Amino acid sequence: MYTVMVGEAKPPIWSIEEEPDVIGPWMDGQPIDFPLPEILEYILEDSDEELGLRTLFSSEAVPLMHRELAKVLRQVGVRNLELFPAVLIDPVRNRRYEDYQAFNLVGLVPAMDLEKTTLMPGSSLRAMDTDVDSLAIDEEKAGGRLLFRLAENVSAVMAHPRVKEAVEAAGFEDVRFYDPKHWAG
């Protein structure tokens, strides 16, 4: 069964205050075919205390993940993942966390099971941003893909059971996998 992959760390964690100033199709499944800075810079919120960092920031306008997570995804066979050098900057301590990569998942898959999915009240089916109360995936439409964004709601990053098993085995405690029926977005 496919699950929804989400980055969720236990508080207190840093939030990204400022993302790279790039415009582009980071969430629409298209390959990145426009110029980017050599390194994409993300500025962390100001904080007097040192906070935790998530492994996966999948809902940012320019999503990013820790390079060790990217390595596990590649090892399990994910091939539709474009990766770009990124750095998280702590402006208070003048620290740079250079073990992150911006990512783009290429390809949107229309795999929502329309008969079993429950939409939010007042919502209707729309490409890329359908408001979902309880999601159901049509496994046949997913076609065995290992990792993809759902065409009907691009904030849903769908993971094949092999991806879930590999990520959990690697010990990424802040990457969570939700049964689609318990995911809303």
trRosetta pair geometry for C-beta under 8 A, 3 or more apart (Angstrom, degrees):
i j d omega theta_ij theta_ji phi_ij phi_ji
1 137 7.7 131 -168 57 73 121
1 139 7.5 -84 -118 -85 51 119
1 161 6.6 81 48 -65 46 109
1 179 7.4 6 131 -130 136 81
2 111 7.6 38 28 133 169 145
2 137 4.7 -50 57 81 128 167
2 139 6.9 177 -11 -104 105 76
2 142 5.7 -155 -50 -117 145 166
2 158 4.9 5 177 -174 128 106
2 159 6.6 149 -159 70 73 41
2 160 6.3 -40 -105 -96 79 40
2 161 7.5 -100 -85 -39 37 69
2 180 6.7 38 95 -40 89 123
3 158 7.4 149 77 -153 31 60
3 159 5.3 -27 66 61 81 97
3 161 7.7 92 -3 -87 101 57
3 164 5.5 69 35 -82 131 137
3 177 4.0 47 129 179 146 100
3 178 6.0 151 -174 64 93 36
3 179 6.3 -52 -120 -86 90 33
3 180 6.9 -149 -130 -41 39 73
4 135 7.1 87 -51 58 129 149
4 156 5.3 -72 -125 -151 112 87
4 157 6.7 101 -163 63 65 56
4 158 6.3 -43 -99 -97 56 56
4 159 7.4 123 -138 12 8 89
4 177 7.0 148 68 -157 43 52
4 178 4.5 -22 57 59 100 98
4 180 5.8 115 -30 -95 102 64
4 183 4.4 65 18 -85 155 163
5 56 7.4 -73 149 156 100 169
5 58 7.2 128 108 -54 87 163
5 147 7.4 -23 14 -133 147 102
5 157 4.7 -63 60 99 94 106
5 158 7.3 130 5 -142 90 6
5 159 4.2 81 -42 -31 116 126
5 163 7.2 -62 -65 125 141 126
5 164 7.5 -148 -83 -88 101 78
5 167 7.5 92 -131 21 124 171
5 175 6.5 -5 -167 -180 94 100
5 176 7.5 153 -153 82 46 46
5 177 5.8 -18 -96 -100 63 75
6 56 7.4 164 159 97 27 129
6 58 6.7 -119 -130 39 47 133
6 157 7.4 154 -71 45 52 105
6 175 7.4 157 80 -159 39 54
6 176 5.0 -24 67 65 92 94
6 177 7.7 167 22 -85 76 28
6 178 6.4 25 4 -8 122 111
7 54 4.6 87 163 170 119 129
7 55 6.0 -154 -131 68 109 69
7 56 3.0 -160 -73 81 121 85
7 57 5.8 -78 66 -68 156 30
7 58 5.6 149 2 -3 105 93
7 65 7.6 -159 -72 -108 138 84
7 174 6.2 34 -163 135 69 95
7 175 5.9 -31 -101 -103 63 67
7 176 7.7 153 -106 19 12 80
8 54 7.4 2 -80 -125 5 122
8 174 5.9 -151 80 -171 43 75
8 175 7.9 123 29 -113 66 20
8 176 5.0 -10 33 1 116 126
9 13 4.5 109 86 -81 124 147
9 52 5.4 -156 159 114 142 126
9 53 7.4 154 -49 115 168 20
9 54 4.5 -138 -20 -92 120 79
9 55 7.6 135 -67 2 107 74
9 174 4.0 -3 -88 -135 72 139
10 13 7.3 134 83 -41 34 109
10 52 7.2 42 70 46 69 160
10 174 7.3 -119 -4 -100 67 101
12 49 7.1 50 95 92 152 127
12 51 4.9 -94 125 -128 96 101
12 52 6.7 139 92 15 54 90
13 51 5.4 122 -152 161 20 113
13 52 4.5 -54 -105 73 76 89
13 53 6.8 131 -157 -94 94 18
13 54 6.1 55 -173 -45 144 86
14 44 4.6 -21 -179 -155 134 120
14 45 6.0 -178 -161 36 77 90
14 47 6.7 -123 -106 -1 85 144
14 51 4.4 146 -51 85 74 125
14 52 7.0 -153 0 78 78 38
14 53 5.8 -11 35 -93 115 68
14 88 7.7 108 104 177 147 135
14 90 7.7 -89 -115 -99 154 95
15 44 7.3 128 76 -157 39 68
15 45 4.8 39 62 -18 85 128
16 19 6.1 56 146 -71 130 78
16 42 5.1 -50 -137 -178 119 115
16 43 7.2 104 -165 70 70 47
16 44 6.4 -66 -110 -104 48 51
16 45 7.4 -178 -148 -30 3 80
16 57 6.6 60 -20 -146 134 154
16 60 6.2 19 49 -111 151 132
16 88 7.6 -101 -102 -128 95 101
17 43 5.2 -59 66 103 98 93
17 44 6.3 69 4 157 97 18
17 45 4.4 130 -54 -82 110 61
17 46 7.4 33 -50 -10 158 66
18 42 7.0 168 88 -160 59 48
18 43 3.9 17 50 43 105 114
19 42 5.8 -11 -120 -116 52 85
19 60 6.0 157 -99 178 134 115
19 61 5.5 153 86 53 170 106
19 62 5.2 149 179 31 123 106
20 37 6.7 -144 -154 27 126 124
20 40 4.2 -65 -56 -160 151 91
20 41 5.8 118 -90 50 86 54
20 42 6.7 -57 -34 -68 77 66
20 62 5.3 -33 43 44 103 166
20 86 7.8 -105 -38 -126 129 98
20 102 7.3 -41 9 -78 141 148
22 34 7.9 155 -171 98 107 118
22 36 6.0 9 -117 -124 153 81
22 37 7.3 -128 -63 0 120 92
22 40 7.0 -64 -1 -120 135 109
22 62 6.2 76 59 -84 108 140
24 32 6.2 52 153 -129 147 88
24 34 5.4 -155 -103 42 125 132
25 28 4.2 -66 -166 41 103 114
25 29 7.6 -57 154 46 114 41
25 30 4.3 16 110 51 148 116
25 32 7.4 -167 63 -94 81 60
25 104 8.0 71 102 -145 71 128
26 32 7.6 23 -92 -84 64 107
26 61 6.4 102 52 159 143 53
26 62 5.4 -143 -92 -109 163 52
26 63 6.3 162 165 7 121 85
26 104 5.6 -115 -141 -105 63 95
27 61 7.8 -82 -26 -149 117 46
27 63 7.7 107 -79 -21 83 115
27 128 7.6 98 127 -159 105 112
27 149 6.8 165 -167 -147 66 165
27 154 4.6 101 167 139 101 140
27 155 7.7 -5 -152 -71 131 56
28 108 6.8 -55 180 -39 45 129
28 128 6.9 -22 -113 -112 79 134
28 154 6.8 -50 -90 -107 41 157
29 105 6.9 -39 -109 104 62 78
29 106 6.1 81 -173 -166 59 36
29 107 4.9 -67 -163 113 108 3
29 108 3.6 -107 -45 -28 152 82
29 149 5.9 -137 -73 55 93 119
29 151 7.4 -15 -33 -98 151 78
29 154 7.5 -125 -35 -121 91 116
30 33 7.6 -72 148 3 103 103
30 106 7.2 -18 160 -133 10 77
31 82 6.5 119 -142 -52 73 147
31 104 7.3 112 -139 116 38 138
31 106 5.4 16 -76 -113 70 124
32 36 6.9 13 161 -41 134 128
32 82 5.7 -172 15 121 108 158
32 84 7.4 -34 65 -49 165 134
32 104 5.2 160 -33 -3 109 165
36 40 6.6 -39 177 -66 117 100
36 84 6.0 -36 119 -154 162 147
37 40 6.0 134 63 -83 105 52
37 41 7.4 -38 92 -3 152 88
38 85 6.8 -14 149 66 61 131
39 85 4.7 -63 -111 116 74 111
39 86 6.5 145 -172 -109 74 22
39 87 5.5 27 164 -6 124 108
40 62 6.3 -139 -176 146 145 144
40 64 7.6 -163 94 -82 130 126
40 84 5.9 64 -9 118 122 116
40 85 6.9 154 15 95 76 56
40 86 4.4 -29 68 -107 97 84
40 87 7.5 168 81 22 50 64
40 102 4.7 23 47 -28 154 137
41 86 7.5 174 -78 -159 24 67
41 87 5.6 -17 -111 65 67 94
41 89 6.0 11 -168 -14 100 124
42 60 8.0 -15 -119 -166 133 161
42 62 7.9 -154 -80 81 106 112
42 64 6.8 -112 -32 8 149 154
42 86 6.5 29 -8 179 108 111
42 87 7.1 -172 29 91 75 46
42 88 5.0 -30 75 -108 106 65
42 89 6.8 169 82 15 49 78
42 100 7.7 -48 26 94 130 152
43 89 5.2 -33 -109 67 59 105
43 91 6.1 22 -159 -37 102 116
44 47 7.5 -58 138 6 108 108
44 88 5.8 55 -48 176 107 98
44 89 6.4 -159 6 82 85 47
44 90 5.1 -17 48 -97 133 59
44 91 7.0 -165 60 2 77 79
46 91 6.4 -53 -89 69 79 110
46 92 5.6 113 -145 -57 72 112
47 50 7.5 136 104 -91 117 20
47 51 5.5 6 105 -18 168 117
47 92 6.4 -121 55 1 51 153
48 92 7.3 -148 -94 -162 33 158
50 93 7.3 28 -93 -38 97 151
53 88 6.7 136 -131 86 136 170
53 97 6.6 161 -92 -156 168 174
54 57 5.8 119 82 -63 127 77
54 174 5.5 -143 -139 136 72 141
55 65 6.5 19 151 -158 67 78
55 66 4.6 -62 -149 5 70 122
55 68 7.7 -70 -145 68 110 98
55 69 5.2 118 167 -47 109 136
55 172 5.0 -117 76 -155 177 115
55 174 5.2 148 9 72 102 106
55 175 5.5 -67 76 -48 130 99
56 65 4.8 0 -109 -112 69 93
56 66 7.3 -77 -58 7 55 83
56 69 6.2 -144 -68 160 95 174
56 172 7.8 65 -20 170 107 139
56 174 7.3 -176 25 111 86 93
56 175 5.3 76 2 -101 132 97
57 60 4.7 24 146 -14 109 121
57 63 5.9 -177 101 -152 74 63
57 64 5.0 18 53 55 111 75
57 65 7.0 -158 29 -72 65 51
58 63 5.1 20 -139 -141 37 130
58 65 7.6 28 -71 -68 77 100
58 155 7.8 114 123 -163 99 63
58 157 5.3 -84 -169 -16 149 142
59 63 7.1 81 0 -98 12 102
59 155 5.6 29 -115 -143 100 101
60 63 5.1 148 55 -93 88 47
60 64 6.6 -12 48 9 142 81
62 102 5.4 -28 160 -141 99 126
63 102 6.7 117 83 -159 48 68
63 103 5.5 -54 100 61 100 81
63 104 7.5 139 51 -81 104 45
64 86 5.1 -101 -125 83 136 169
64 100 5.0 43 162 169 125 115
64 101 6.2 174 -152 89 85 34
64 102 4.7 -54 -91 -98 91 49
64 103 6.3 132 -118 5 36 81
65 69 4.6 -98 166 77 118 129
65 70 5.6 139 93 -52 117 88
65 100 6.8 169 90 -152 24 79
65 101 6.2 -21 63 61 72 81
65 103 5.6 3 12 -8 105 135
66 69 4.8 92 64 3 84 102
66 70 7.3 -152 96 -4 45 86
66 99 6.0 13 -153 127 81 95
66 100 5.8 -57 -102 -101 43 69
66 101 7.9 54 162 18 10 79
66 172 8.0 -180 49 -119 130 121
67 70 5.2 -50 -149 37 42 117
67 71 6.3 51 150 -27 68 100
67 99 5.2 -107 16 -178 110 70
67 100 6.6 -143 -32 -103 79 15
67 101 5.4 92 -88 -17 78 109
68 71 5.4 -45 -148 30 35 117
68 72 6.7 37 152 -18 63 100
68 99 7.4 13 -17 167 89 116
68 170 7.3 170 150 169 102 132
68 172 7.8 169 105 -78 107 110
69 72 5.8 -52 -151 34 35 110
69 73 6.4 35 151 -18 66 105
69 167 7.0 30 -142 -128 88 101
69 170 7.7 150 -106 103 56 150
69 172 6.0 63 -94 -92 102 153
69 175 6.7 138 -122 -59 131 148
70 73 5.7 -55 -149 37 32 112
70 74 6.4 33 153 -18 66 105
70 81 6.9 -178 -143 141 88 142
70 83 5.6 75 -153 -103 146 140
70 101 5.4 7 -40 46 157 136
70 103 6.8 -170 -99 -81 113 130
71 74 5.8 -55 -149 36 30 111
71 75 6.3 30 153 -21 64 108
72 75 5.6 -55 -146 36 31 113
72 76 6.4 26 157 -16 65 106
72 166 5.4 161 173 143 102 107
72 167 5.9 121 124 -94 142 60
72 170 4.7 -60 -101 -49 147 161
72 172 7.7 -133 24 -23 160 127
73 76 6.1 -58 -148 37 29 106
73 78 4.2 -33 167 34 91 140
73 81 6.0 60 125 -20 135 166
73 146 8.0 138 -164 132 82 126
73 147 6.5 -13 -152 -17 116 158
73 163 6.8 22 -122 -137 77 104
73 166 7.7 141 -89 101 38 133
73 167 7.6 22 -70 -75 76 101
74 77 7.9 87 177 -40 30 9
74 78 6.2 -79 -83 60 34 85
74 81 7.2 -114 -74 60 77 132
75 166 7.0 180 87 -167 101 140
76 146 6.6 158 118 -163 105 140
76 162 5.6 157 -176 139 117 101
76 163 5.7 140 114 -100 156 58
76 166 4.2 -118 -76 -16 132 170
77 146 5.7 170 91 -64 94 159
77 162 7.3 2 36 121 118 141
78 81 5.1 43 134 -14 113 123
78 146 4.8 -136 -89 100 74 133
78 147 4.8 5 -121 20 124 124
78 163 6.8 61 -58 -101 116 117
79 146 7.9 93 11 35 70 130
80 105 6.1 50 120 -165 100 66
80 106 4.4 -129 -173 59 89 87
80 107 5.2 -50 -163 20 147 119
80 145 7.6 -11 9 -162 142 113
80 147 6.9 -164 59 77 102 86
80 148 6.9 17 80 -92 148 79
81 103 5.8 -24 -168 -160 93 116
81 104 7.5 146 -159 74 46 48
81 105 6.2 -22 -101 -103 67 62
81 106 7.5 -141 -67 9 20 86
81 147 6.9 17 -60 83 110 134
82 103 6.6 146 78 -158 57 57
82 104 4.2 -9 56 57 110 100
82 105 8.0 -151 21 -68 77 17
82 106 6.2 82 -20 -39 103 107
83 101 4.4 2 -165 162 101 140
83 102 7.3 141 -159 75 48 51
83 103 5.6 -18 -100 -101 64 80
84 101 6.2 140 60 -171 39 82
84 102 4.3 -24 64 62 103 101
84 103 7.4 -173 20 -76 78 34
84 104 7.8 45 -9 -7 111 99
85 101 6.5 -50 -102 -117 26 77
85 102 7.7 3 74 17 21 89
86 100 4.6 -63 87 106 107 95
86 101 5.4 143 17 -130 103 21
86 102 4.5 122 -58 -30 130 80
87 96 5.2 -14 -175 -169 123 101
87 97 6.5 149 -164 72 64 51
87 98 5.0 -18 -109 -101 95 67
87 100 6.8 148 -101 51 21 103
88 96 7.3 147 75 -161 49 49
88 97 4.1 -9 57 55 101 111
88 100 5.8 70 -22 8 99 147
89 95 7.5 163 -155 86 47 50
89 96 5.6 -15 -104 -106 71 72
89 97 7.7 -147 -66 22 29 75
90 93 4.7 1 117 46 124 97
90 94 7.1 -53 89 9 80 10
90 95 4.2 13 44 53 117 94
90 96 7.7 -139 21 -66 76 30
90 97 7.4 73 -21 -18 98 99
91 94 7.1 22 -159 -78 31 50
97 100 6.3 54 119 -11 98 110
105 147 6.5 -114 -130 129 123 98
105 148 6.2 153 164 -136 128 38
105 149 5.1 138 87 -24 133 98
105 157 6.8 161 -29 -126 161 101
107 145 7.6 -142 112 -141 138 150
107 148 5.8 -62 101 -131 100 108
107 149 7.6 156 94 37 54 83
108 128 7.5 -50 -136 -92 157 80
108 148 7.1 129 -136 174 27 103
108 149 5.3 -47 -111 86 74 96
108 150 7.2 21 -162 129 84 16
108 151 3.9 104 150 -93 109 79
108 154 6.6 -56 -114 -100 119 96
109 141 6.9 141 164 143 99 89
109 142 6.2 77 143 -123 146 52
109 143 7.3 -138 -145 25 133 108
109 145 6.1 -157 -64 29 157 155
109 148 4.5 42 2 136 122 151
109 149 7.4 147 20 76 77 45
109 150 6.6 -57 69 -119 77 41
109 151 5.8 -141 79 -24 21 99
109 158 7.3 -84 59 44 124 138
110 141 6.4 -82 98 177 64 132
110 150 7.8 80 -114 -173 29 65
110 151 4.0 -46 -74 50 66 141
110 152 6.4 89 -134 -38 71 89
111 137 5.3 14 136 -155 108 87
111 138 5.4 -149 -172 53 66 80
111 139 8.0 56 -169 -88 115 15
111 141 4.1 171 -119 104 67 109
111 142 4.4 62 -135 -70 147 72
111 143 7.9 -122 -94 2 118 80
111 148 7.7 98 -2 87 135 132
111 150 6.2 -100 49 -127 92 84
111 151 7.4 118 5 16 65 95
111 158 6.9 -48 65 -3 141 175
112 117 5.3 -11 -177 -36 103 155
112 130 7.4 -7 -70 60 171 152
112 132 7.9 -137 -127 -97 130 133
112 135 6.9 -90 -127 -153 92 89
112 136 7.1 84 -167 73 63 63
112 137 6.9 -65 -111 -109 35 50
112 138 7.0 33 103 0 17 97
112 141 8.0 -51 31 85 32 153
112 150 6.3 80 -54 -172 92 120
112 151 7.7 -116 -7 60 100 81
112 152 4.4 -20 -16 17 141 150
112 153 7.6 86 -71 8 132 95
113 116 4.4 7 111 38 121 105
113 117 5.8 148 75 -28 66 91
113 136 3.9 -63 56 112 117 104
113 137 6.0 62 -14 121 99 6
113 138 4.2 137 -78 -55 82 81
113 141 7.9 179 -72 21 66 130
114 117 6.1 -48 -123 31 26 110
114 125 7.1 -1 -126 -93 110 146
115 136 7.8 -63 74 79 61 145
116 136 3.4 -23 100 41 111 172
117 132 6.2 -60 -175 -136 114 106
117 134 6.7 -180 -155 94 52 63
117 135 5.5 -3 -124 -136 101 42
117 136 4.7 -135 -64 29 67 87
118 132 7.4 100 81 -166 55 67
118 133 4.5 -59 109 70 99 107
118 134 4.1 34 39 44 110 98
119 123 4.3 -139 165 83 112 112
119 124 7.0 62 169 -96 165 17
119 125 7.1 -109 -80 -63 143 65
119 130 6.5 -82 -119 172 108 102
119 131 6.1 80 -169 85 84 73
119 132 6.2 -67 -116 -109 53 45
119 133 6.2 75 147 4 13 95
120 123 4.3 75 62 -12 82 132
120 131 3.9 -54 25 131 124 114
120 132 6.8 15 -26 47 86 4
120 133 4.9 138 -78 -53 57 95
120 184 7.4 92 -73 -162 102 109
121 133 7.9 57 -20 -57 62 139
123 130 6.5 104 163 -170 123 67
123 131 3.8 -133 -106 58 149 108
123 132 7.9 -127 111 -60 161 32
124 130 7.6 -96 105 -129 37 90
125 130 5.4 -9 -135 -110 47 131
125 152 6.7 -52 -154 -144 87 116
126 129 5.7 -24 94 67 119 72
126 130 5.1 168 44 -76 69 71
126 152 7.6 116 75 -159 44 70
127 130 7.9 44 -49 -37 6 93
127 151 6.6 -46 -149 160 78 88
127 152 7.0 -90 -128 -114 36 46
128 151 6.9 -58 -73 178 55 51
128 152 7.3 -106 -38 -169 15 16
128 153 7.1 87 168 -107 26 24
128 154 5.0 -6 -154 -19 77 112
129 153 6.3 75 -127 -119 23 65
129 154 7.1 -34 -69 19 64 90
129 155 8.0 60 -116 -8 69 101
130 152 4.5 -21 16 166 132 93
130 153 5.0 -90 54 -61 80 95
131 153 7.8 127 -79 -103 18 124
131 185 7.7 -139 -142 113 49 36
132 135 5.0 32 168 -71 144 89
132 152 7.7 88 -58 119 121 112
132 153 5.5 -78 -11 -37 122 161
132 156 7.5 11 32 -50 150 135
132 183 7.3 19 109 110 124 82
132 184 5.9 -162 102 -143 73 52
132 185 5.6 8 52 54 101 63
133 184 5.3 -3 -141 -118 34 110
134 180 7.7 92 175 135 59 71
134 181 5.0 16 -172 -159 101 62
134 182 7.4 11 -129 -69 84 21
134 183 7.7 112 -135 58 41 51
134 184 6.9 -26 -63 -81 44 85
135 150 7.8 -75 -151 -105 139 172
135 153 7.7 -110 -99 42 127 140
135 156 6.7 134 -108 -117 165 153
135 180 3.9 -94 94 177 101 97
135 181 6.5 -130 62 -80 55 31
135 183 5.2 -24 19 70 121 101
135 184 7.8 -176 -22 -88 92 38
135 185 7.9 -3 -45 30 127 94
136 180 6.0 137 -97 111 25 129
136 181 6.5 32 -77 -79 74 83
137 141 7.7 -139 178 63 72 103
137 142 5.9 32 169 -49 116 128
137 150 7.9 -111 -105 -105 99 121
137 158 6.6 123 -108 -134 144 137
137 180 5.3 166 -19 -39 98 167
138 141 4.1 53 92 14 111 113
138 142 6.8 171 89 -17 58 83
139 142 5.4 -52 -149 32 36 116
140 143 7.2 33 165 -69 38 56
142 145 5.8 -122 171 33 73 93
142 148 7.5 179 -148 41 81 132
142 158 6.8 -119 -126 135 121 147
142 160 7.7 155 153 -88 128 86
144 160 7.0 41 -171 -114 44 137
145 148 4.9 27 123 -26 141 126
145 158 7.8 69 89 94 108 112
145 160 6.7 -162 100 -52 44 118
146 159 7.5 -7 163 -152 58 58
146 160 4.6 -78 -134 16 45 131
146 162 6.4 -60 -129 70 97 113
146 163 5.3 122 178 -50 87 115
147 157 6.8 2 -170 177 91 94
147 158 7.1 167 -149 85 43 57
147 159 5.7 0 -105 -108 80 65
147 160 6.9 -92 -53 4 54 89
147 163 5.5 112 -65 -92 99 161
148 157 7.5 176 92 -154 26 57
148 158 5.4 -15 64 56 75 101
149 154 4.7 22 170 -148 129 71
149 155 8.0 65 -149 -11 103 9
149 156 6.8 120 -158 78 61 59
149 157 5.9 -37 -93 -100 66 61
149 158 7.4 144 -117 11 14 85
150 153 5.2 9 90 58 118 70
150 154 6.7 -153 67 -91 63 30
150 156 4.1 2 16 78 125 116
150 157 8.0 -130 -8 -76 82 17
150 158 5.7 94 -56 -29 91 117
151 154 7.4 12 -131 -74 22 77
153 156 4.9 61 96 0 100 111
153 185 5.7 127 164 97 137 104
155 185 4.9 -138 87 165 124 137
156 180 7.9 49 -156 -125 134 95
156 183 6.8 104 -116 136 108 143
156 185 6.0 165 -60 60 88 144
158 180 7.9 8 -115 -84 99 116
159 163 4.1 -122 -166 85 99 128
159 164 5.1 122 122 -55 125 82
159 167 7.5 -46 -159 5 153 139
159 177 6.2 -84 58 -121 136 111
160 163 5.0 98 55 3 74 101
160 164 7.3 -140 96 -4 40 88
161 164 5.4 -53 -145 37 38 115
161 165 6.2 38 157 -20 69 105
162 165 5.8 -54 -147 37 30 111
162 166 6.3 27 156 -18 64 109
163 166 5.9 -59 -147 38 29 108
163 167 6.1 24 159 -15 67 110
164 167 6.2 -61 -145 39 25 106
164 168 6.2 19 160 -13 63 112
164 177 4.8 58 -127 -105 111 165
165 168 6.0 -61 -145 42 25 107
165 169 6.0 26 158 -20 64 111
166 169 5.7 -55 -144 37 27 111
166 170 6.4 27 155 -21 62 107
167 170 5.8 -56 -151 34 30 112
167 172 5.4 -53 179 40 86 124
167 175 5.4 -85 166 99 130 141
167 177 7.6 134 74 -49 130 119
168 171 7.7 55 173 -64 35 25
168 172 7.5 -90 -94 48 29 79
168 177 7.5 -63 -56 0 112 130
172 175 4.2 21 122 15 122 115
178 182 5.3 -128 -176 84 102 98
178 183 4.5 120 111 -68 136 103
179 182 4.8 65 67 15 90 106
179 183 7.3 -167 87 -19 43 91
180 183 5.4 -60 -146 28 40 116
